[in-house]
Amino acid sequence: VQLAESGGNSVQAGGSLRLSCEVSGWTDQSYCMGWFRQSPGKEREGVAGIDSNGMTSYADSVKGRFIISKDNTKNILYLKMNSLKPDDTAMYYCAIEGFRPVSMVVAVNGANAFGYWGQGTQVTVSS
């Protein structure tokens, strides 16, 4: 299983970005996927999740600003990020695992439930 993120960049506060995560080698039709982020000195935290049924979850800090979606035909996971803030600055990772409650993505230590990860893409938001 391989995951490859792209789309990270440096933007001004208030700007938008769309992250992509290409997934290959995953054959299970039931799954849970998530976007996580980590900044220096902080734990990896769940940002948004989506399962194979299309159910989604969001961290409170990004609700109303970020949208998670997936293209099943292309095996790509997306994260559209709007109204970006300096606090959104982090390395963003995508992850996939067998089916589990999508709320787990944004739960405390949710990252521990995922075994397959990409290498990350950096998002920097300046004020």
C-alpha positions as CSV (number, residue, x, y, z in Angstrom):
1,V,0.0,0.0,0.0
2,Q,1.4,3.4,-1.0
3,L,0.0,6.9,-0.3
4,A,1.4,10.0,-1.9
5,E,0.4,13.5,-0.8
6,S,0.7,16.6,-2.9
7,G,-0.6,20.2,-3.0
8,G,1.2,21.7,0.0
9,N,2.4,25.2,-0.4
10,S,3.0,28.5,1.4
11,V,0.0,30.8,1.4
12,Q,-1.2,34.0,3.1
13,A,-3.8,33.8,5.8
14,G,-7.3,33.7,4.3
15,G,-6.1,31.8,1.3
16,S,-7.0,28.3,0.1
17,L,-5.2,25.1,-0.8
18,R,-6.3,21.7,-2.0
19,L,-4.3,18.7,-0.9
20,S,-4.4,15.4,-2.8
21,C,-3.5,11.9,-1.7
22,E,-3.1,9.2,-4.3
23,V,-3.6,5.7,-2.9
24,S,-2.3,2.5,-4.6
25,G,-2.3,-1.1,-3.6
26,W,-5.4,-0.9,-1.3
27,T,-7.9,-3.6,-2.2
28,D,-10.3,-3.7,0.6
29,Q,-13.7,-2.1,-0.4
30,S,-14.3,-1.1,3.2
31,Y,-11.9,1.5,4.7
32,C,-11.4,4.6,6.7
33,M,-9.2,7.4,5.4
34,G,-8.0,10.5,7.1
35,W,-6.0,13.7,6.9
36,F,-3.7,14.4,9.9
37,R,-1.3,17.2,10.6
38,Q,1.7,17.6,12.8
39,S,3.7,20.7,13.6
40,P,7.0,20.7,15.5
41,G,6.7,19.8,19.1
42,K,3.1,18.7,18.8
43,E,1.3,15.4,18.6
44,R,-0.1,14.3,15.2
45,E,-3.8,15.3,15.2
46,G,-6.7,14.2,13.0
47,V,-8.1,16.9,10.8
48,A,-10.8,15.2,8.8
49,G,-11.9,11.7,8.0
50,I,-14.0,9.8,5.4
51,D,-15.0,6.2,5.2
52,S,-16.0,4.0,2.3
53,N,-19.6,4.9,2.9
54,G,-18.9,8.6,2.5
55,M,-19.4,9.4,6.1
56,T,-17.1,12.3,7.3
57,S,-15.7,13.8,10.4
58,Y,-13.9,17.0,11.1
59,A,-11.9,18.4,13.9
60,D,-13.6,21.4,15.6
61,S,-10.7,23.6,14.6
62,V,-11.4,23.1,10.9
63,K,-15.2,22.7,10.7
64,G,-16.7,25.0,8.2
65,R,-13.3,25.7,6.6
66,F,-12.0,22.3,5.4
67,I,-13.8,19.8,3.2
68,I,-12.7,16.2,2.7
69,S,-13.7,14.2,-0.4
70,K,-12.6,11.3,-2.5
71,D,-12.6,10.3,-6.1
72,N,-13.2,6.5,-6.1
73,T,-12.5,6.2,-9.8
74,K,-9.0,7.7,-9.4
75,N,-8.3,6.5,-5.8
76,I,-7.5,10.0,-4.7
77,L,-8.4,11.6,-1.4
78,Y,-8.7,15.4,-1.2
79,L,-8.7,18.0,1.4
80,K,-9.9,21.5,0.4
81,M,-8.7,24.0,2.9
82,N,-10.3,27.5,2.9
83,S,-9.8,30.5,5.1
84,L,-6.4,29.3,6.2
85,K,-4.9,30.5,9.4
86,P,-1.3,30.6,10.7
87,D,-2.4,27.9,13.2
88,D,-3.0,25.6,10.2
89,T,0.7,25.5,9.5
90,A,1.9,21.9,9.7
91,M,3.0,18.8,7.8
92,Y,-0.2,17.2,6.5
93,Y,-0.4,13.4,6.1
94,C,-3.0,11.1,4.7
95,A,-3.6,7.7,6.1
96,I,-5.8,4.6,5.4
97,E,-6.9,1.6,7.4
98,G,-9.6,-1.0,7.4
99,F,-13.1,0.1,8.2
100,R,-13.6,1.7,11.6
101,P,-15.7,4.6,12.9
102,V,-14.8,7.7,11.0
103,S,-15.0,9.7,14.3
104,M,-11.8,7.8,15.2
105,V,-9.8,10.0,12.9
106,V,-10.4,13.1,15.0
107,A,-10.4,11.4,18.3
108,V,-7.5,11.9,20.8
109,N,-4.6,9.7,19.6
110,G,-6.6,8.8,16.5
111,A,-3.4,8.5,14.5
112,N,-2.5,5.4,16.5
113,A,-5.4,3.5,14.7
114,F,-3.9,3.9,11.3
115,G,-1.1,1.8,9.9
116,Y,-0.6,3.1,6.4
117,W,0.7,6.6,5.9
118,G,2.1,8.9,3.2
119,Q,5.2,11.0,3.5
120,G,3.4,14.2,4.1
121,T,3.1,17.6,2.4
122,Q,4.0,20.9,4.0
123,V,1.5,23.7,4.5
124,T,2.7,27.0,5.7
125,V,0.3,29.9,6.3
126,S,1.7,33.4,6.9
127,S,-0.1,36.2,8.6
